[in-house]
Amino acid sequence: MRVLTKWGDVPRFSNEQDEAEFWRETSLDSRLMNVSMLKTDNRDSITITLRFDPRMLARIKRLARSRYLNYQSMIKQWLSERLEKELG
């Protein structure tokens, strides 16, 4: 089994079958997960307000619950990952 040590090593998949096959043969290094969770520095955080469509927010909350996450933390993680990708 191959172990990924960088998020950049995850390829783009053309379909779900290719993705499923990739993850059957691949696991994530535990340090990779720890590093991605530590990227944000909450000492200088600022509170903002975002308006969401109620249905979208309900879907986000449901997804977060299924992953045993706080929905706000999950949104911050998504934004952090996207920012890294955009600036990458």
Biopython code that builds the backbone (N, CA, C, O; Angstrom):
import numpy as np
from Bio.PDB.StructureBuilder import StructureBuilder

atoms = [
    (1, "MET", "N", (0.841, -1.180, 0.000)),
    (1, "MET", "CA", (0.000, 0.000, 0.000)),
    (1, "MET", "C", (0.885, 1.242, 0.000)),
    (1, "MET", "O", (1.867, 1.325, 0.737)),
    (2, "ARG", "N", (0.523, 2.181, -0.824)),
    (2, "ARG", "CA", (1.290, 3.423, -0.913)),
    (2, "ARG", "C", (0.740, 4.416, 0.114)),
    (2, "ARG", "O", (-0.461, 4.440, 0.380)),
    (3, "VAL", "N", (1.630, 5.235, 0.690)),
    (3, "VAL", "CA", (1.262, 6.211, 1.718)),
    (3, "VAL", "C", (1.575, 7.607, 1.197)),
    (3, "VAL", "O", (2.707, 7.889, 0.805)),
    (4, "LEU", "N", (0.575, 8.475, 1.193)),
    (4, "LEU", "CA", (0.773, 9.848, 0.730)),
    (4, "LEU", "C", (1.316, 10.707, 1.858)),
    (4, "LEU", "O", (0.841, 10.633, 2.991)),
    (5, "THR", "N", (2.309, 11.520, 1.544)),
    (5, "THR", "CA", (2.870, 12.437, 2.533)),
    (5, "THR", "C", (2.628, 13.895, 2.156)),
    (5, "THR", "O", (2.947, 14.796, 2.931)),
    (6, "LYS", "N", (2.059, 14.136, 0.955)),
    (6, "LYS", "CA", (1.750, 15.499, 0.507)),
    (6, "LYS", "C", (0.379, 15.503, -0.155)),
    (6, "LYS", "O", (0.052, 14.604, -0.930)),
    (7, "TRP", "N", (-0.423, 16.525, 0.156)),
    (7, "TRP", "CA", (-1.742, 16.634, -0.472)),
    (7, "TRP", "C", (-1.608, 16.781, -1.980)),
    (7, "TRP", "O", (-2.480, 16.339, -2.728)),
    (8, "GLY", "N", (-0.529, 17.395, -2.426)),
    (8, "GLY", "CA", (-0.323, 17.593, -3.854)),
    (8, "GLY", "C", (-0.153, 16.302, -4.640)),
    (8, "GLY", "O", (-0.237, 16.312, -5.869)),
    (9, "ASP", "N", (0.083, 15.195, -3.951)),
    (9, "ASP", "CA", (0.236, 13.904, -4.619)),
    (9, "ASP", "C", (-1.099, 13.227, -4.945)),
    (9, "ASP", "O", (-1.127, 12.184, -5.600)),
    (10, "VAL", "N", (-2.199, 13.822, -4.487)),
    (10, "VAL", "CA", (-3.516, 13.263, -4.817)),
    (10, "VAL", "C", (-3.863, 13.739, -6.227)),
    (10, "VAL", "O", (-3.973, 14.942, -6.461)),
    (11, "PRO", "N", (-4.035, 12.819, -7.158)),
    (11, "PRO", "CA", (-4.304, 13.231, -8.552)),
    (11, "PRO", "C", (-5.750, 13.684, -8.737)),
    (11, "PRO", "O", (-6.602, 13.475, -7.874)),
    (12, "ARG", "N", (-5.998, 14.303, -9.872)),
    (12, "ARG", "CA", (-7.379, 14.610, -10.268)),
    (12, "ARG", "C", (-7.928, 13.347, -10.912)),
    (12, "ARG", "O", (-7.255, 12.704, -11.716)),
    (13, "PHE", "N", (-9.157, 13.000, -10.550)),
    (13, "PHE", "CA", (-9.746, 11.761, -11.041)),
    (13, "PHE", "C", (-10.772, 12.066, -12.122)),
    (13, "PHE", "O", (-11.512, 13.046, -12.030)),
    (14, "SER", "N", (-10.810, 11.228, -13.139)),
    (14, "SER", "CA", (-11.772, 11.433, -14.221)),
    (14, "SER", "C", (-13.146, 10.885, -13.861)),
    (14, "SER", "O", (-14.152, 11.296, -14.439)),
    (15, "ASN", "N", (-13.191, 9.949, -12.896)),
    (15, "ASN", "CA", (-14.483, 9.401, -12.473)),
    (15, "ASN", "C", (-14.346, 8.794, -11.078)),
    (15, "ASN", "O", (-13.239, 8.636, -10.564)),
    (16, "GLU", "N", (-15.476, 8.458, -10.478)),
    (16, "GLU", "CA", (-15.482, 7.928, -9.119)),
    (16, "GLU", "C", (-14.818, 6.555, -9.030)),
    (16, "GLU", "O", (-14.227, 6.216, -8.005)),
    (17, "GLN", "N", (-14.912, 5.783, -10.076)),
    (17, "GLN", "CA", (-14.295, 4.452, -10.071)),
    (17, "GLN", "C", (-12.773, 4.569, -9.953)),
    (17, "GLN", "O", (-12.154, 3.833, -9.186)),
    (18, "ASP", "N", (-12.171, 5.489, -10.707)),
    (18, "ASP", "CA", (-10.725, 5.704, -10.617)),
    (18, "ASP", "C", (-10.331, 6.182, -9.224)),
    (18, "ASP", "O", (-9.309, 5.767, -8.678)),
    (19, "GLU", "N", (-11.154, 7.059, -8.660)),
    (19, "GLU", "CA", (-10.867, 7.571, -7.321)),
    (19, "GLU", "C", (-10.954, 6.455, -6.284)),
    (19, "GLU", "O", (-10.097, 6.352, -5.407)),
    (20, "ALA", "N", (-11.988, 5.622, -6.383)),
    (20, "ALA", "CA", (-12.153, 4.507, -5.438)),
    (20, "ALA", "C", (-10.966, 3.553, -5.527)),
    (20, "ALA", "O", (-10.468, 3.078, -4.505)),
    (21, "GLU", "N", (-10.518, 3.275, -6.737)),
    (21, "GLU", "CA", (-9.373, 2.375, -6.920)),
    (21, "GLU", "C", (-8.107, 2.973, -6.304)),
    (21, "GLU", "O", (-7.329, 2.270, -5.661)),
    (22, "PHE", "N", (-7.912, 4.273, -6.506)),
    (22, "PHE", "CA", (-6.747, 4.958, -5.949)),
    (22, "PHE", "C", (-6.731, 4.839, -4.424)),
    (22, "PHE", "O", (-5.700, 4.513, -3.837)),
    (23, "TRP", "N", (-7.891, 5.107, -3.774)),
    (23, "TRP", "CA", (-7.931, 5.091, -2.315)),
    (23, "TRP", "C", (-7.899, 3.674, -1.742)),
    (23, "TRP", "O", (-7.559, 3.492, -0.573)),
    (24, "ARG", "N", (-8.248, 2.672, -2.544)),
    (24, "ARG", "CA", (-8.095, 1.287, -2.092)),
    (24, "ARG", "C", (-6.623, 0.934, -1.929)),
    (24, "ARG", "O", (-6.260, 0.120, -1.080)),
    (25, "GLU", "N", (-5.783, 1.553, -2.749)),
    (25, "GLU", "CA", (-4.352, 1.244, -2.759)),
    (25, "GLU", "C", (-3.512, 2.286, -2.019)),
    (25, "GLU", "O", (-2.290, 2.156, -1.951)),
    (26, "THR", "N", (-4.158, 3.322, -1.462)),
    (26, "THR", "CA", (-3.421, 4.453, -0.895)),
    (26, "THR", "C", (-3.976, 4.824, 0.470)),
    (26, "THR", "O", (-5.183, 4.763, 0.703)),
    (27, "SER", "N", (-3.079, 5.210, 1.366)),
    (27, "SER", "CA", (-3.515, 5.743, 2.658)),
    (27, "SER", "C", (-2.785, 7.062, 2.907)),
    (27, "SER", "O", (-1.812, 7.378, 2.222)),
    (28, "LEU", "N", (-3.251, 7.821, 3.878)),
    (28, "LEU", "CA", (-2.641, 9.100, 4.208)),
    (28, "LEU", "C", (-1.710, 8.940, 5.403)),
    (28, "LEU", "O", (-2.035, 8.260, 6.376)),
    (29, "ASP", "N", (-0.564, 9.570, 5.312)),
    (29, "ASP", "CA", (0.341, 9.619, 6.454)),
    (29, "ASP", "C", (-0.349, 10.426, 7.554)),
    (29, "ASP", "O", (-0.897, 11.493, 7.279)),
    (30, "SER", "N", (-0.330, 9.937, 8.782)),
    (30, "SER", "CA", (-1.033, 10.627, 9.876)),
    (30, "SER", "C", (-0.481, 12.026, 10.100)),
    (30, "SER", "O", (-1.215, 12.911, 10.539)),
    (31, "ARG", "N", (0.788, 12.243, 9.810)),
    (31, "ARG", "CA", (1.367, 13.586, 9.971)),
    (31, "ARG", "C", (0.737, 14.574, 8.997)),
    (31, "ARG", "O", (0.636, 15.764, 9.296)),
    (32, "LEU", "N", (0.318, 14.088, 7.844)),
    (32, "LEU", "CA", (-0.319, 14.950, 6.860)),
    (32, "LEU", "C", (-1.612, 15.524, 7.419)),
    (32, "LEU", "O", (-1.883, 16.713, 7.252)),
    (33, "MET", "N", (-2.405, 14.702, 8.073)),
    (33, "MET", "CA", (-3.652, 15.174, 8.667)),
    (33, "MET", "C", (-3.371, 16.153, 9.802)),
    (33, "MET", "O", (-4.054, 17.169, 9.925)),
    (34, "ASN", "N", (-2.374, 15.858, 10.631)),
    (34, "ASN", "CA", (-2.042, 16.750, 11.744)),
    (34, "ASN", "C", (-1.558, 18.101, 11.258)),
    (34, "ASN", "O", (-1.926, 19.130, 11.825)),
    (35, "VAL", "N", (-0.742, 18.118, 10.220)),
    (35, "VAL", "CA", (-0.223, 19.369, 9.679)),
    (35, "VAL", "C", (-1.352, 20.217, 9.111)),
    (35, "VAL", "O", (-1.380, 21.428, 9.327)),
    (36, "SER", "N", (-2.280, 19.602, 8.391)),
    (36, "SER", "CA", (-3.361, 20.381, 7.784)),
    (36, "SER", "C", (-4.275, 20.971, 8.842)),
    (36, "SER", "O", (-4.851, 22.037, 8.627)),
    (37, "MET", "N", (-4.422, 20.303, 9.986)),
    (37, "MET", "CA", (-5.269, 20.827, 11.056)),
    (37, "MET", "C", (-4.579, 21.956, 11.813)),
    (37, "MET", "O", (-5.252, 22.784, 12.427)),
    (38, "LEU", "N", (-3.254, 22.003, 11.778)),
    (38, "LEU", "CA", (-2.517, 23.006, 12.540)),
    (38, "LEU", "C", (-2.207, 24.258, 11.741)),
    (38, "LEU", "O", (-1.617, 25.192, 12.283)),
    (39, "LYS", "N", (-2.584, 24.308, 10.477)),
    (39, "LYS", "CA", (-2.209, 25.428, 9.620)),
    (39, "LYS", "C", (-2.810, 26.756, 10.059)),
    (39, "LYS", "O", (-2.201, 27.803, 9.840)),
    (40, "THR", "N", (-3.972, 26.741, 10.663)),
    (40, "THR", "CA", (-4.602, 27.996, 11.032)),
    (40, "THR", "C", (-4.133, 28.433, 12.410)),
    (40, "THR", "O", (-3.968, 27.610, 13.311)),
    (41, "ASP", "N", (-3.924, 29.714, 12.565)),
    (41, "ASP", "CA", (-3.511, 30.292, 13.839)),
    (41, "ASP", "C", (-4.684, 31.098, 14.365)),
    (41, "ASP", "O", (-5.015, 32.148, 13.814)),
    (42, "ASN", "N", (-5.311, 30.618, 15.421)),
    (42, "ASN", "CA", (-6.527, 31.238, 15.927)),
    (42, "ASN", "C", (-6.273, 32.395, 16.885)),
    (42, "ASN", "O", (-7.225, 32.998, 17.381)),
    (43, "ARG", "N", (-5.014, 32.717, 17.155)),
    (43, "ARG", "CA", (-4.742, 33.817, 18.085)),
    (43, "ARG", "C", (-5.246, 35.137, 17.544)),
    (43, "ARG", "O", (-5.687, 35.989, 18.316)),
    (44, "ASP", "N", (-5.194, 35.325, 16.259)),
    (44, "ASP", "CA", (-5.603, 36.588, 15.659)),
    (44, "ASP", "C", (-6.824, 36.390, 14.782)),
    (44, "ASP", "O", (-6.850, 36.856, 13.643)),
    (45, "SER", "N", (-7.829, 35.710, 15.292)),
    (45, "SER", "CA", (-9.004, 35.456, 14.462)),
    (45, "SER", "C", (-9.973, 36.639, 14.539)),
    (45, "SER", "O", (-10.036, 37.360, 15.534)),
    (46, "ILE", "N", (-10.714, 36.805, 13.464)),
    (46, "ILE", "CA", (-11.701, 37.875, 13.345)),
    (46, "ILE", "C", (-13.040, 37.231, 13.057)),
    (46, "ILE", "O", (-13.127, 36.312, 12.242)),
    (47, "THR", "N", (-14.071, 37.699, 13.708)),
    (47, "THR", "CA", (-15.412, 37.199, 13.470)),
    (47, "THR", "C", (-16.009, 37.925, 12.271)),
    (47, "THR", "O", (-15.966, 39.152, 12.183)),
    (48, "ILE", "N", (-16.569, 37.137, 11.344)),
    (48, "ILE", "CA", (-17.251, 37.719, 10.184)),
    (48, "ILE", "C", (-18.646, 37.116, 10.093)),
    (48, "ILE", "O", (-18.961, 36.134, 10.764)),
    (49, "THR", "N", (-19.464, 37.719, 9.260)),
    (49, "THR", "CA", (-20.812, 37.204, 9.032)),
    (49, "THR", "C", (-20.943, 36.810, 7.573)),
    (49, "THR", "O", (-20.611, 37.586, 6.677)),
    (50, "LEU", "N", (-21.426, 35.607, 7.343)),
    (50, "LEU", "CA", (-21.716, 35.125, 5.992)),
    (50, "LEU", "C", (-23.184, 34.756, 5.925)),
    (50, "LEU", "O", (-23.736, 34.202, 6.876)),
    (51, "ARG", "N", (-23.806, 35.058, 4.825)),
    (51, "ARG", "CA", (-25.204, 34.674, 4.635)),
    (51, "ARG", "C", (-25.253, 33.471, 3.706)),
    (51, "ARG", "O", (-24.683, 33.488, 2.615)),
    (52, "PHE", "N", (-25.944, 32.424, 4.154)),
    (52, "PHE", "CA", (-26.099, 31.208, 3.372)),
    (52, "PHE", "C", (-27.566, 30.950, 3.100)),
    (52, "PHE", "O", (-28.429, 31.288, 3.910)),
    (53, "ASP", "N", (-27.837, 30.359, 1.971)),
    (53, "ASP", "CA", (-29.159, 29.827, 1.704)),
    (53, "ASP", "C", (-29.431, 28.780, 2.788)),
    (53, "ASP", "O", (-28.568, 27.942, 3.047)),
    (54, "PRO", "N", (-30.594, 28.803, 3.422)),
    (54, "PRO", "CA", (-30.866, 27.854, 4.509)),
    (54, "PRO", "C", (-30.691, 26.393, 4.109)),
    (54, "PRO", "O", (-30.231, 25.579, 4.910)),
    (55, "ARG", "N", (-31.055, 26.058, 2.878)),
    (55, "ARG", "CA", (-30.888, 24.668, 2.433)),
    (55, "ARG", "C", (-29.426, 24.296, 2.305)),
    (55, "ARG", "O", (-29.030, 23.181, 2.644)),
    (56, "MET", "N", (-28.612, 25.238, 1.809)),
    (56, "MET", "CA", (-27.186, 24.971, 1.685)),
    (56, "MET", "C", (-26.565, 24.780, 3.069)),
    (56, "MET", "O", (-25.776, 23.859, 3.278)),
    (57, "LEU", "N", (-26.919, 25.641, 4.002)),
    (57, "LEU", "CA", (-26.369, 25.519, 5.351)),
    (57, "LEU", "C", (-26.798, 24.201, 5.996)),
    (57, "LEU", "O", (-26.008, 23.566, 6.695)),
    (58, "ALA", "N", (-28.021, 23.797, 5.767)),
    (58, "ALA", "CA", (-28.481, 22.518, 6.310)),
    (58, "ALA", "C", (-27.665, 21.365, 5.729)),
    (58, "ALA", "O", (-27.316, 20.426, 6.445)),
    (59, "ARG", "N", (-27.364, 21.434, 4.445)),
    (59, "ARG", "CA", (-26.556, 20.377, 3.811)),
    (59, "ARG", "C", (-25.136, 20.374, 4.368)),
    (59, "ARG", "O", (-24.564, 19.309, 4.605)),
    (60, "ILE", "N", (-24.565, 21.559, 4.578)),
    (60, "ILE", "CA", (-23.220, 21.658, 5.154)),
    (60, "ILE", "C", (-23.208, 21.070, 6.556)),
    (60, "ILE", "O", (-22.302, 20.312, 6.902)),
    (61, "LYS", "N", (-24.199, 21.410, 7.361)),
    (61, "LYS", "CA", (-24.274, 20.888, 8.730)),
    (61, "LYS", "C", (-24.427, 19.372, 8.730)),
    (61, "LYS", "O", (-23.806, 18.680, 9.538)),
    (62, "ARG", "N", (-25.246, 18.863, 7.830)),
    (62, "ARG", "CA", (-25.451, 17.416, 7.743)),
    (62, "ARG", "C", (-24.154, 16.713, 7.364)),
    (62, "ARG", "O", (-23.814, 15.677, 7.935)),
    (63, "LEU", "N", (-23.432, 17.277, 6.401)),
    (63, "LEU", "CA", (-22.152, 16.706, 5.983)),
    (63, "LEU", "C", (-21.144, 16.746, 7.131)),
    (63, "LEU", "O", (-20.434, 15.770, 7.375)),
    (64, "ALA", "N", (-21.085, 17.864, 7.825)),
    (64, "ALA", "CA", (-20.154, 17.986, 8.955)),
    (64, "ALA", "C", (-20.482, 16.960, 10.038)),
    (64, "ALA", "O", (-19.582, 16.325, 10.588)),
    (65, "ARG", "N", (-21.764, 16.800, 10.343)),
    (65, "ARG", "CA", (-22.163, 15.806, 11.356)),
    (65, "ARG", "C", (-21.737, 14.405, 10.951)),
    (65, "ARG", "O", (-21.289, 13.619, 11.786)),
    (66, "SER", "N", (-21.877, 14.093, 9.665)),
    (66, "SER", "CA", (-21.508, 12.754, 9.195)),
    (66, "SER", "C", (-20.006, 12.508, 9.326)),
    (66, "SER", "O", (-19.556, 11.363, 9.377)),
    (67, "ARG", "N", (-19.239, 13.595, 9.380)),
    (67, "ARG", "CA", (-17.781, 13.487, 9.535)),
    (67, "ARG", "C", (-17.350, 13.776, 10.972)),
    (67, "ARG", "O", (-16.155, 13.858, 11.257)),
    (68, "TYR", "N", (-18.312, 13.930, 11.870)),
    (68, "TYR", "CA", (-18.044, 14.219, 13.285)),
    (68, "TYR", "C", (-17.231, 15.501, 13.450)),
    (68, "TYR", "O", (-16.314, 15.568, 14.268)),
    (69, "LEU", "N", (-17.583, 16.520, 12.655)),
    (69, "LEU", "CA", (-16.914, 17.814, 12.709)),
    (69, "LEU", "C", (-17.899, 18.912, 13.064)),
    (69, "LEU", "O", (-19.104, 18.768, 12.862)),
    (70, "ASN", "N", (-17.385, 19.998, 13.587)),
    (70, "ASN", "CA", (-18.161, 21.211, 13.757)),
    (70, "ASN", "C", (-18.277, 21.856, 12.371)),
    (70, "ASN", "O", (-17.278, 21.973, 11.662)),
    (71, "TYR", "N", (-19.474, 22.273, 11.982)),
    (71, "TYR", "CA", (-19.639, 22.769, 10.609)),
    (71, "TYR", "C", (-18.811, 24.025, 10.344)),
    (71, "TYR", "O", (-18.329, 24.222, 9.228)),
    (72, "GLN", "N", (-18.641, 24.878, 11.359)),
    (72, "GLN", "CA", (-17.851, 26.089, 11.149)),
    (72, "GLN", "C", (-16.377, 25.742, 10.940)),
    (72, "GLN", "O", (-15.705, 26.347, 10.105)),
    (73, "SER", "N", (-15.884, 24.777, 11.691)),
    (73, "SER", "CA", (-14.491, 24.334, 11.508)),
    (73, "SER", "C", (-14.302, 23.711, 10.135)),
    (73, "SER", "O", (-13.270, 23.909, 9.494)),
    (74, "MET", "N", (-15.302, 22.957, 9.684)),
    (74, "MET", "CA", (-15.206, 22.333, 8.373)),
    (74, "MET", "C", (-15.158, 23.404, 7.281)),
    (74, "MET", "O", (-14.380, 23.286, 6.334)),
    (75, "ILE", "N", (-15.975, 24.435, 7.404)),
    (75, "ILE", "CA", (-15.967, 25.521, 6.418)),
    (75, "ILE", "C", (-14.604, 26.214, 6.417)),
    (75, "ILE", "O", (-14.064, 26.514, 5.352)),
    (76, "LYS", "N", (-14.043, 26.470, 7.607)),
    (76, "LYS", "CA", (-12.723, 27.104, 7.684)),
    (76, "LYS", "C", (-11.665, 26.211, 7.043)),
    (76, "LYS", "O", (-10.763, 26.703, 6.365)),
    (77, "GLN", "N", (-11.772, 24.912, 7.252)),
    (77, "GLN", "CA", (-10.818, 23.983, 6.644)),
    (77, "GLN", "C", (-10.938, 24.034, 5.124)),
    (77, "GLN", "O", (-9.928, 24.070, 4.421)),
    (78, "TRP", "N", (-12.177, 24.036, 4.613)),
    (78, "TRP", "CA", (-12.384, 24.118, 3.169)),
    (78, "TRP", "C", (-11.768, 25.400, 2.606)),
    (78, "TRP", "O", (-11.089, 25.372, 1.579)),
    (79, "LEU", "N", (-12.008, 26.518, 3.284)),
    (79, "LEU", "CA", (-11.464, 27.790, 2.807)),
    (79, "LEU", "C", (-9.935, 27.778, 2.827)),
    (79, "LEU", "O", (-9.290, 28.268, 1.899)),
    (80, "SER", "N", (-9.367, 27.221, 3.882)),
    (80, "SER", "CA", (-7.903, 27.136, 3.982)),
    (80, "SER", "C", (-7.340, 26.292, 2.854)),
    (80, "SER", "O", (-6.357, 26.679, 2.222)),
    (81, "GLU", "N", (-7.957, 25.132, 2.591)),
    (81, "GLU", "CA", (-7.478, 24.257, 1.516)),
    (81, "GLU", "C", (-7.584, 24.944, 0.166)),
    (81, "GLU", "O", (-6.671, 24.848, -0.655)),
    (82, "ARG", "N", (-8.694, 25.637, -0.071)),
    (82, "ARG", "CA", (-8.873, 26.323, -1.355)),
    (82, "ARG", "C", (-7.874, 27.468, -1.520)),
    (82, "ARG", "O", (-7.344, 27.689, -2.609)),
    (83, "LEU", "N", (-7.625, 28.185, -0.440)),
    (83, "LEU", "CA", (-6.655, 29.278, -0.498)),
    (83, "LEU", "C", (-5.267, 28.744, -0.848)),
    (83, "LEU", "O", (-4.562, 29.323, -1.674)),
    (84, "GLU", "N", (-4.878, 27.629, -0.211)),
    (84, "GLU", "CA", (-3.593, 27.008, -0.528)),
    (84, "GLU", "C", (-3.532, 26.605, -1.990)),
    (84, "GLU", "O", (-2.509, 26.783, -2.650)),
    (85, "LYS", "N", (-4.643, 26.055, -2.497)),
    (85, "LYS", "CA", (-4.682, 25.636, -3.898)),
    (85, "LYS", "C", (-4.562, 26.841, -4.828)),
    (85, "LYS", "O", (-3.827, 26.791, -5.815)),
    (86, "GLU", "N", (-5.267, 27.906, -4.525)),
    (86, "GLU", "CA", (-5.247, 29.107, -5.373)),
    (86, "GLU", "C", (-3.872, 29.774, -5.369)),
    (86, "GLU", "O", (-3.409, 30.272, -6.395)),
    (87, "LEU", "N", (-3.223, 29.778, -4.198)),
    (87, "LEU", "CA", (-1.927, 30.446, -4.081)),
    (87, "LEU", "C", (-0.763, 29.521, -4.404)),
    (87, "LEU", "O", (0.365, 29.962, -4.629)),
    (88, "GLY", "N", (-1.075, 28.193, -4.422)),
    (88, "GLY", "CA", (-0.117, 27.122, -4.598)),
    (88, "GLY", "C", (0.917, 27.280, -5.596)),
    (88, "GLY", "O", (1.747, 26.388, -5.771)),
]
sb = StructureBuilder()
sb.init_structure("model")
sb.init_model(0)
sb.init_chain("A")
sb.init_seg("    ")
for serial, (resi, resn, name, xyz) in enumerate(atoms, 1):
    if name == "N":
        sb.init_residue(resn, " ", resi, " ")
    sb.init_atom(name, np.array(xyz, "f"), 0.0, 1.0, " ", f" {name:<3s}", serial, name[0])
structure = sb.get_structure()
